[in-house]
Amino acid sequence: MRNRTTIDNLACRRRRRRPQTGAGARAAGFTLMELVLGMCVTALVMAALAALLGAVAQGWEQSGQAQSSSNAIVQTHVRVQRLVKGVRQIGACRAKAADVTATDQSAVLLWRADDNGDYRIQLSEMALLECRQSAQPQDCLMQVRSLSYPSHWTAAQRAAEDGDPVTTAEFEDDASIDMFRNLLNGDKALYAQTTIVARNVTASDFRHTDGASATRPTFHYLLTFKRGSVTE
């Protein structure tokens, strides 16, 4: 009797635990309203996350541009200082052009060295430091141009190619800037060499202080760099 009663009780318990399958049974899962609310919350979280990541990426980009621009400015300053400090004399200096769209912005003639030791300025001893404008900022540059004869030439060949020495008055004449540039682009183009000092120089202004009242000649330059959205 005890065993049969125990079996009957177990059967009753199993019947009570059996899930309902009829019309009154409640299906498991989410309702349409719950799904819509969940999707809205997910969309809001993803939108906030995307905005945060976009702001971080923009900050990184601006920081990188500023760092790159600062490095370019420092490098340009070092190059110009190295170039100007080594010259024997500064000649004609042209400040910024009146027209900001002009191709030629600023330029200065330099007597870079007295190669033959005659204390006179030769064409091959001169250099032209100039800024050139362009429609694209990355094509705006500062460059130094000069003459470079073949290394195997003798002193007589160099002197013959240079011609008469340049006088101090000619060296300090503003028109000599264009004359020297025309020689580099024309008759002396075969021996002309150009070295890029800096790029992205969208504006420039050169000033030269010299004369009897000047204790020490000075050269001042103001450059505007533009790289991307950063202008310095």
Secondary structure, DSSP 8 states (H G I E B T S, - for coil): -HHHHHHHHHHHHHHHHS---STT----S--HHHHHHHHHHHHHHHHHHHHHHHHHHHHHHHHHHHHHHHHHHHHHHHHHHHHHHT-SEEEEEE---SSTT-SEEEEEEEE---TTSSSSB-GGGEEEEEEE--SSGGG-EEEEEEE---TT--HHHHHHHH-S-B-HHHHT-THHHHHHHHHHHTTTGGGEEEEEEEE-EEEEEEEEE-STT-SS-EEEEEEEEEETTEE-
